[in-house]
Amino acid sequence: MTTIALPGTLSLGLARGSFELRQFFRNREQMVFTFALPAVLMVLLGSILNGPTAQAGLSSGQLLAAGMIGSGIVSTSFNSVGIGIASDRELGALKRLRGTPMPAASYFVGKMVMVAVTSLAQMVLMAVVATLLFGLKLPDAPGKWLTLLWVLLLGIVSSTLLGIAVSSLTRTTTGTVAVVQLVYLVLQFISGVFVTPITHLPKIMVDIASLFPLKWICQGFRSVFLPPEAATQEMAGAWELPTVALVLGVWCVVGLVLARVSFRWTNEAR
């Protein structure tokens, strides 16, 4: 008798990721909203607030744009995943998936694949816009490209896992949208995304923001796209890249635990 090997968790996850991508790009309204909103906000706020800073040769528009590239990554991961899973659960899609042999880990891998592709596209789009409109400089050294890679990777993983966790806070898609957007909006303000430089914010706000990934993701991206001298615009007067890596790494672990214990396939009581 011939034994047929069943697909593994990773191969199933990659196949699921391919399906997630096709579904995402076929939904034109969702695709346009996901990509357009962060870019439009960057253009509007950057144009309104653009001006000189205390750092010679650095504009507030460049500061804002560099941070908003990081914020856009959170939009395509935390926001999209949290709302998307809540919608799948409410429509019964997750319940149907639960009846298949696909393990939960493969479903999570599929989400990671979708987020990785859309986040990369989002980053490229916003970097091009920021370069053309605000004179933002692309990384000019191998070390900066390496920093870009690990900040992007840790940002995607931590934000996606937290999106999976937050999707279970309410039983309706509408409720999840409200929670996700409120959390994201508040964190953008207190993390120095909309207020530049971040030193203009009250210290207590920055201290609270420092407990969450968004502030460190944006700081990591600023270290990549801005000159070394711009680090003086940070609260600590430095990029603190080891701390960025530590905080995001911790949130990857915490997010994994929260996603594992909170995820549910249906809205029915456990």
C-alpha positions in Angstrom: 0.0 0.0 0.0 1.4 3.4 -1.0 1.5 5.9 1.8 0.8 9.5 0.9 2.6 12.1 3.0 0.3 14.8 4.3 1.4 18.5 3.9 3.2 19.9 6.9 2.2 22.9 9.0 4.5 25.2 7.1 3.5 24.2 3.6 -0.2 24.5 4.6 0.6 27.9 6.1 2.2 29.1 2.8 -0.7 27.8 0.8 -3.1 29.6 3.2 -1.0 32.7 2.8 -1.3 32.5 -1.0 -5.1 32.3 -0.5 -5.1 35.3 1.9 -3.2 37.4 -0.6 -5.6 36.6 -3.4 -8.5 37.4 -1.2 -6.9 40.7 -0.1 -6.1 42.0 -3.5 -9.5 41.0 -4.9 -11.2 43.1 -2.3 -10.4 46.5 -3.9 -12.1 48.6 -1.3 -10.0 47.0 1.5 -6.8 47.1 -0.5 -7.2 50.8 -1.4 -8.1 51.8 2.2 -5.2 49.8 3.7 -2.6 51.3 1.4 -4.1 54.8 0.9 -5.0 55.9 4.4 -1.4 56.0 5.9 0.0 57.5 2.8 -2.8 60.2 2.6 -2.3 61.0 6.3 1.4 61.4 5.7 0.9 63.7 2.8 -1.7 65.9 4.6 0.1 66.1 8.0 3.5 66.4 6.4 2.4 69.2 4.2 0.7 71.1 7.0 3.3 70.6 9.7 6.4 70.7 7.5 9.0 73.2 8.6 12.6 73.5 10.0 13.7 71.8 13.2 16.4 72.5 15.7 18.5 70.1 13.7 20.1 71.8 10.7 19.0 70.2 7.4 16.2 68.2 9.0 12.6 69.1 8.5 9.6 68.2 10.6 8.1 66.7 7.5 11.0 64.2 7.2 10.6 63.3 10.9 6.9 62.7 10.5 7.3 60.7 7.3 10.0 58.4 8.7 7.8 57.6 11.7 4.7 57.2 9.7 6.4 54.5 7.5 6.7 52.5 10.7 3.1 53.4 11.7 1.9 52.1 8.2 3.4 48.7 9.0 1.3 48.5 12.1 -1.7 49.5 10.1 -1.2 46.6 7.7 -0.6 44.1 10.5 -2.3 44.9 13.8 -5.3 46.7 12.3 -5.9 44.5 9.2 -5.4 41.2 11.0 -7.5 42.1 14.0 -10.4 43.3 11.9 -10.0 40.5 9.3 -10.1 37.7 11.8 -13.1 39.1 13.6 -14.9 39.3 10.3 -14.0 35.8 9.4 -15.2 34.6 12.8 -18.5 36.5 12.6 -19.2 35.2 9.0 -18.5 31.6 10.1 -15.4 31.2 7.9 -13.2 30.2 10.9 -15.7 27.7 12.0 -15.6 26.0 8.6 -11.8 26.1 8.6 -11.9 24.4 12.0 -13.6 21.5 10.4 -10.6 20.9 8.1 -7.3 19.2 9.0 -5.5 22.5 8.8 -3.8 23.2 12.2 -4.2 26.6 13.8 -0.5 27.3 13.4 -0.9 27.1 9.6 -3.7 29.7 9.8 -1.4 32.0 11.7 1.5 31.4 9.2 -0.9 32.3 6.4 -1.7 35.6 8.1 2.0 36.3 8.6 2.6 35.7 4.9 -0.2 38.1 3.9 1.0 40.7 6.3 4.6 40.4 5.2 3.8 41.0 1.6 1.3 43.9 2.2 3.6 45.5 4.8 6.5 45.5 2.3 4.3 47.0 -0.4 3.1 49.6 2.1 6.7 50.5 3.2 7.8 50.9 -0.4 4.8 53.1 -1.3 5.3 55.4 1.7 9.0 55.6 1.2 8.6 56.7 -2.4 6.0 59.3 -1.4 8.2 60.6 1.4 11.2 60.7 -0.9 9.4 62.7 -3.6 7.5 65.1 -1.3 9.7 65.6 1.7 13.2 64.8 0.5 13.5 61.7 2.8 16.8 59.9 2.1 16.8 56.1 1.5 19.3 54.1 3.6 22.9 54.6 2.3 24.8 52.0 4.3 24.6 48.2 4.6 24.1 48.6 8.4 21.0 50.7 7.9 19.5 48.1 5.5 20.1 45.4 8.0 18.4 47.5 10.7 15.5 48.1 8.3 15.2 44.3 7.8 15.1 43.3 11.5 12.9 46.2 12.6 10.4 45.3 9.8 10.5 41.6 10.7 10.0 42.1 14.4 7.4 44.8 13.8 5.4 42.5 11.5 5.5 39.5 13.9 4.7 41.4 17.1 1.9 43.5 15.5 0.4 40.6 13.7 0.3 38.4 16.9 -1.3 41.3 18.8 -3.8 41.7 16.0 -4.7 38.0 16.4 -5.1 38.5 20.2 -7.2 41.7 20.0 -9.6 40.1 17.4 -11.1 38.1 20.3 -11.9 41.0 22.6 -15.4 41.5 21.2 -17.9 39.3 19.5 -18.6 41.5 16.5 -16.6 43.0 13.7 -18.0 46.4 14.5 -16.8 46.1 18.1 -13.4 45.0 17.0 -13.1 47.9 14.5 -13.8 50.3 17.3 -11.3 48.8 19.7 -8.5 48.4 17.1 -8.9 51.9 15.7 -9.1 53.5 19.1 -6.0 51.8 20.4 -4.1 52.5 17.1 -5.1 56.2 17.1 -4.2 56.8 20.7 -0.8 55.1 20.3 0.0 57.1 17.2 -0.4 60.4 19.2 1.5 59.3 22.3 4.2 57.5 20.3 5.3 60.7 18.5 3.9 59.7 15.1 1.7 62.8 14.7 3.6 65.1 17.0 7.2 65.7 16.0 9.7 65.7 17.4 8.6 63.3 20.1 10.3 65.6 22.7 7.3 67.9 22.4 5.1 65.4 24.1 4.7 65.2 27.9 7.1 62.6 29.3 4.3 60.6 30.9 2.7 60.0 27.5 6.0 58.8 26.0 6.6 56.6 29.1 3.2 54.9 28.5 3.9 54.6 24.7 7.3 53.0 25.5 5.4 50.0 26.9 4.0 49.2 23.4 5.6 48.2 20.1 4.5 51.2 17.9 6.8 53.8 19.5 9.9 51.5 19.1 8.9 50.5 15.5 8.7 54.2 14.5 12.0 55.0 16.3 13.7 52.1 14.5 12.5 53.4 11.1 13.6 56.9 12.0 17.1 55.6 12.6 17.1 54.0 9.2 15.7 57.0 7.1 17.2 59.9 9.0 20.8 61.1 9.5 22.6 60.0 12.7 22.4 63.6 14.0 18.6 63.3 14.1 18.9 61.0 17.1 19.0 64.2 19.2 15.3 64.6 18.5 14.5 61.4 20.4 13.6 61.5 24.1 16.9 59.7 25.1 18.9 61.6 22.5 19.9 58.3 20.9 18.3 55.7 18.6 18.5 53.0 21.3 18.5 50.2 18.8 19.4 47.5 21.3 16.3 48.6 23.3 14.2 48.6 20.1 15.2 45.0 19.5 14.6 43.9 23.1 11.2 45.5 23.4 10.0 44.2 20.0 11.4 40.7 20.7 9.6 40.6 24.1 6.3 41.7 22.4 6.8 38.8 19.9 6.8 36.4 22.8 4.0 38.1 24.7 2.0 38.4 21.5 2.4 34.7 20.8 1.2 33.7 24.2 -1.8 36.1 24.0 -2.7 34.9 20.6 -2.5 31.3 21.7 -4.7 31.6 24.8 -7.2 34.1 23.4 -7.8 32.8 19.8 -11.2 31.2 19.2 -12.7 29.7 16.0 -16.3 30.8 16.8 -18.1 33.4 18.9 -19.7 30.6 20.9 -18.9 30.4 24.6 -16.0 28.0 25.4 
